[in-house]
């Protein structure tokens, strides 16, 4: 049963295309006001899963509920906004005409002024025909159209492709504000740094199943090694003290720094203090999300 906070729920959902198992027994819950990134390589099952959430295809097995109702239900469609990767606009209509037309589809849409502001377009651009817009402007228009019905849930597929860095930052600032207002965001992206910075939850798909699920920090700490580094006296490089440290997977020397790769850097610090090693400027760095992503892919290939 959905809890009051749960707005999306999948229970043992599978999808079969002929002999191919695209999604295999996926279960998850997404809560109101969260920003969730769904990541995975091509063919991992993430796009099929989102299409099932949108009601564009039906699961072969299992159950999906959106806002407590089946995907595709009229009330669900009125409360979600969708922005797909492929940007499409209606030719021969101005931006303002498109916004007003799409507004008419919803019982309680956002006001026209707010939607026009969401496009980020100058007032003069609102009177331009949509096909005359640049790729980035079309994407901004599509975002405004996704917001037209004042949705409770937003689905984005590669929302910032083709946007410059400044526009991308502005987009995610808007998204964080929407989440603070209680709107739920689910998105896919190939910009892993973007997912790391924008999402408060990451779901990694691989081979049709969920390979990892957690906050960006949990994903990185669970699938990547951390690094502890420090400056050292020259004589340390040739000493055997390094062999006495447990939990070290790899040692590197760069200029005057010693870099230790380990999954438990806290234990390494305790050992260094206990051994009273003459080290200085200790730093700890976590692995990046792209490291975790690569680790997942490599592990999957090894298991095949």
Phi and psi in degrees as a GROMACS rama.xvg file:
@    title "Ramachandran Plot"
@    xaxis  label "Phi"
@    yaxis  label "Psi"
@TYPE xy
-70.0815  136.228  UNK-2
-83.9852  165.125  UNK-3
-57.1319  -28.139  UNK-4
-85.0773  -19.7118  UNK-5
-81.595  123.969  UNK-6
-111.578  -19.6347  UNK-7
-133.092  130.549  UNK-8
-140.555  131.071  UNK-9
-120.21  129.243  UNK-10
-120.976  108.133  UNK-11
49.2319  49.6408  UNK-12
-84.5027  130.898  UNK-13
-131.18  153.264  UNK-14
-139.64  125.007  UNK-15
-113.994  129.518  UNK-16
-115.428  99.3659  UNK-17
61.6442  -121.409  UNK-18
-90.5709  -1.68172  UNK-19
-96.4941  127.676  UNK-20
-91.8575  99.0964  UNK-21
-76.9606  -37.028  UNK-22
-136.924  135.252  UNK-23
-128.243  105.994  UNK-24
48.3287  57.2665  UNK-25
-90.0386  129.054  UNK-26
-127.315  132.737  UNK-27
-163.701  160.029  UNK-28
-130.018  139.8  UNK-29
-123.76  128.908  UNK-30
-94.2694  157.745  UNK-31
-59.9394  138.771  UNK-32
81.4353  6.72867  UNK-33
-96.4633  158.861  UNK-34
-118.454  109.33  UNK-35
-114.569  126.341  UNK-36
-100.082  129.982  UNK-37
-108.182  114.193  UNK-38
-118.743  160.017  UNK-39
161.365  158.644  UNK-40
-69.205  168.197  UNK-41
-57.8158  134.143  UNK-42
82.9941  8.87534  UNK-43
-78.6758  -17.1008  UNK-44
109.509  -4.51457  UNK-45
-67.7025  -42.7817  UNK-46
-66.8443  -40.8483  UNK-47
-62.9042  -39.6711  UNK-48
-62.9491  -44.6033  UNK-49
-66.3502  -39.111  UNK-50
-61.4858  -35.4717  UNK-51
-69.3953  -36.1029  UNK-52
-63.0958  -34.5056  UNK-53
-83.4628  -6.85  UNK-54
79.4335  13.3842  UNK-55
-78.9164  -21.0621  UNK-56
-147.913  152.991  UNK-57
-101.072  145.723  UNK-58
-67.9912  148.292  UNK-59
-75.3641  -26.3813  UNK-60
-155.04  157.708  UNK-61
90.9851  -178.461  UNK-62
-134.919  141.1  UNK-63
-124.917  134.374  UNK-64
-128.73  137.618  UNK-65
-120.322  119.007  UNK-66
54.9902  34.0872  UNK-67
80.6354  5.29541  UNK-68
-128.11  163.842  UNK-69
-67.0347  146.799  UNK-70
-58.7197  144.642  UNK-71
89.9382  -11.7521  UNK-72
-62.2713  143.751  UNK-73
-55.8606  -43.0095  UNK-74
-66.9802  -30.8731  UNK-75
-68.9388  -46.0572  UNK-76
-60.9066  -30.3979  UNK-77
-77.3868  -12.0205  UNK-78
-117.68  11.7356  UNK-79
-123.448  153.972  UNK-80
-124.928  141.681  UNK-81
-131.006  133.73  UNK-82
-132.092  107.529  UNK-83
-88.5274  165.42  UNK-84
-64.6072  -42.9104  UNK-85
-75.1297  116.095  UNK-86
-83.2234  124.654  UNK-87
-133.991  142.073  UNK-88
-133.026  164.469  UNK-89
-91.4371  113.806  UNK-90
-64.2518  153.421  UNK-91
74.2531  -0.934776  UNK-92
-108.756  146.855  UNK-93
-78.5354  164.037  UNK-94
-56.8992  -45.0249  UNK-95
-63.8872  -39.4011  UNK-96
-66.0181  -39.5068  UNK-97
-64.1702  -44.5778  UNK-98
-60.5838  -45.2505  UNK-99
-67.0309  -35.6075  UNK-100
-66.7022  -47.3255  UNK-101
-66.8219  -33.3634  UNK-102
-57.4036  -34.8944  UNK-103
-68.0493  -13.3046  UNK-104
-80.1362  -15.0767  UNK-105
-111.6  146.093  UNK-106
-73.1978  -29.2711  UNK-107
-140.498  67.3098  UNK-108
-75.2061  164.989  UNK-109
-66.1032  153.949  UNK-110
-69.1803  155.389  UNK-111
-59.5062  -40.5555  UNK-112
-61.6274  -41.6785  UNK-113
-65.4595  -41.6569  UNK-114
-66.6536  -40.4645  UNK-115
-63.9934  -35.6757  UNK-116
-67.0381  -36.928  UNK-117
-64.2837  -24.8201  UNK-118
-68.4753  -24.7755  UNK-119
73.6726  6.63292  UNK-120
-85.7839  150.626  UNK-121
-69.4306  153.796  UNK-122
-51.3013  -38.2853  UNK-123
-66.0391  -32.5964  UNK-124
-69.3483  -23.2567  UNK-125
-66.4821  -21.1096  UNK-126
-96.1375  3.3137  UNK-127
-83.6895  148.967  UNK-128
-67.9246  140.81  UNK-129
-59.789  -33.9505  UNK-130
-69.748  -11.5036  UNK-131
-87.9439  -6.4467  UNK-132
-74.5633  154.843  UNK-133
-73.106  169.29  UNK-134
-59.3097  -43.3136  UNK-135
-65.4013  -38.0768  UNK-136
-67.4707  -37.8911  UNK-137
-63.1746  -39.2019  UNK-138
-66.1846  -38.5956  UNK-139
-65.2654  -37.7996  UNK-140
-63.8776  -42.799  UNK-141
-61.939  -35.1456  UNK-142
-63.3457  -44.3422  UNK-143
-61.1078  -39.8615  UNK-144
-66.9917  -34.8846  UNK-145
-64.617  -27.0531  UNK-146
-90.8417  -2.72869  UNK-147
-55.287  -44.7316  UNK-148
-82.6929  10.8592  UNK-149
52.005  56.9041  UNK-150
-70.1071  156.115  UNK-151
-84.4895  -29.2648  UNK-152
-128.454  135.485  UNK-153
-118.14  131.581  UNK-154
-113.063  123.956  UNK-155
-123.137  131.81  UNK-156
-111.875  109.805  UNK-157
48.4926  61.1166  UNK-158
-69.8006  -21.538  UNK-159
-111.615  14.7779  UNK-160
-59.8211  129.639  UNK-161
85.6473  -3.35844  UNK-162
-90.7408  146.756  UNK-163
-75.8393  168.223  UNK-164
-61.875  -38.5105  UNK-165
-67.0073  -43.6084  UNK-166
-65.5085  -36.5233  UNK-167
-63.7333  -44.2162  UNK-168
-63.1275  -41.2187  UNK-169
-63.9518  -38.2944  UNK-170
-60.874  -48.284  UNK-171
-71.0964  -26.4424  UNK-172
-63.8962  -41.0677  UNK-173
-62.7724  -41.6014  UNK-174
-64.4121  -42.1857  UNK-175
-62.8402  -37.8018  UNK-176
-64.1195  -41.9372  UNK-177
-62.8563  -40.5054  UNK-178
-63.919  -38.4591  UNK-179
-64.5445  -25.1925  UNK-180
-83.6972  -1.13336  UNK-181
102.13  1.84337  UNK-182
-80.617  146.703  UNK-183
-102.926  135.718  UNK-184
-123.848  129.703  UNK-185
-124.59  125.649  UNK-186
-143.56  156.42  UNK-187
-113.253  151.601  UNK-188
-160.875  152.241  UNK-189
-98.8136  -4.44164  UNK-190
-86.0159  94.8038  UNK-191
-65.9693  -35.4915  UNK-192
-62.4644  -36.061  UNK-193
-62.6928  -44.1335  UNK-194
-63.8314  -40.3514  UNK-195
-60.4685  -42.1846  UNK-196
-83.5671  -34.6058  UNK-197
-92.4604  -34.7639  UNK-198
-86.8572  147.045  UNK-199
-100.397  -2.46229  UNK-200
-150.069  139.53  UNK-201
-125.084  130.982  UNK-202
-115.434  116.892  UNK-203
-96.1565  122.021  UNK-204
-100.267  143.866  UNK-205
-156.123  136.222  UNK-206
52.4738  38.5975  UNK-207
78.7953  6.30954  UNK-208
-134.202  166.288  UNK-209
-81.6368  118.591  UNK-210
-90.0119  -27.9785  UNK-211
-159.835  148.743  UNK-212
-151.257  120.377  UNK-213
171.729  -173.414  UNK-214
-68.9216  161.827  UNK-215
-53.7462  -40.4197  UNK-216
-66.6646  -39.6447  UNK-217
-65.1183  -40.4176  UNK-218
-62.6079  -46.8203  UNK-219
-67.6278  -41.3601  UNK-220
-72.1575  -29.7782  UNK-221
-82.1676  -22.0116  UNK-222
-121.417  -1.84062  UNK-223
-130.99  159.523  UNK-224
-90.3053  150.83  UNK-225
-97.0758  163.179  UNK-226
-122.976  131.731  UNK-227
-113.312  126.464  UNK-228
-131.396  158.908  UNK-229
-160.559  159.928  UNK-230
-84.5668  155.133  UNK-231
-147.499  158.448  UNK-232
-70.9017  146.132  UNK-233
-53.1912  -34.1655  UNK-234
-68.0554  -20.2854  UNK-235
-65.4267  -29.0507  UNK-236
-62.8379  -27.8819  UNK-237
-103.856  10.873  UNK-238
-94.3217  162.755  UNK-239
-91.2596  4.99963  UNK-240
-60.5264  -30.581  UNK-241
-62.181  -31.1739  UNK-242
-70.7941  -18.1856  UNK-243
-83.2668  -12.5601  UNK-244
-82.9008  130.006  UNK-245
-95.6433  155.343  UNK-246
82.375  12.8807  UNK-247
-96.6887  122.411  UNK-248
-91.6213  -30.8814  UNK-249
-158.062  147.341  UNK-250
-122.587  134.726  UNK-251
-129.891  151.601  UNK-252
-123.44  126.712  UNK-253
-134.568  114.62  UNK-254
53.125  -117.961  UNK-255
-106.415  23.3665  UNK-256
-113.949  141.678  UNK-257
-102.167  130.063  UNK-258
-118.412  120.407  UNK-259
-109.837  126.942  UNK-260
-96.4921  127.219  UNK-261
-159.664  156.068  UNK-262
-85.7768  -13.8782  UNK-263
-130.903  81.8758  UNK-264
-72.5459  -25.1377  UNK-265
-62.6198  -41.7153  UNK-266
-65.3144  -35.6027  UNK-267
-64.5855  -41.7078  UNK-268
-60.8416  -42.5665  UNK-269
-61.782  -40.2574  UNK-270
-66.1523  -41.47  UNK-271
-63.1335  -40.5603  UNK-272
-67.7395  -43.7483  UNK-273
-62.1638  -39.6191  UNK-274
-80.5943  -6.5301  UNK-275
53.5663  45.9932  UNK-276
-72.6348  139.795  UNK-277
-80.1302  66.8286  UNK-278
-109.908  159.934  UNK-279
-138.426  164.183  UNK-280
50.9072  57.8006  UNK-281
-73.1822  132.092  UNK-282
-130.024  145.241  UNK-283
-123.508  129.077  UNK-284
-125.98  134.096  UNK-285
-87.3806  155.004  UNK-286
-65.4604  157.828  UNK-287
-90.3001  164.288  UNK-288
-62.1351  -35.4377  UNK-289
-65.7828  -27.6115  UNK-290
-66.154  -43.0428  UNK-291
-64.0003  -41.3611  UNK-292
-61.8167  -47.3761  UNK-293
-63.6879  -37.7868  UNK-294
-62.7857  -40.9117  UNK-295
-63.9186  -45.0166  UNK-296
-64.0261  -44.4112  UNK-297
-64.0468  -40.4395  UNK-298
-63.5129  -40.3759  UNK-299
-64.0433  -38.9138  UNK-300
-67.7001  -36.7838  UNK-301
-66.4369  -31.5538  UNK-302
-81.3205  -14.164  UNK-303
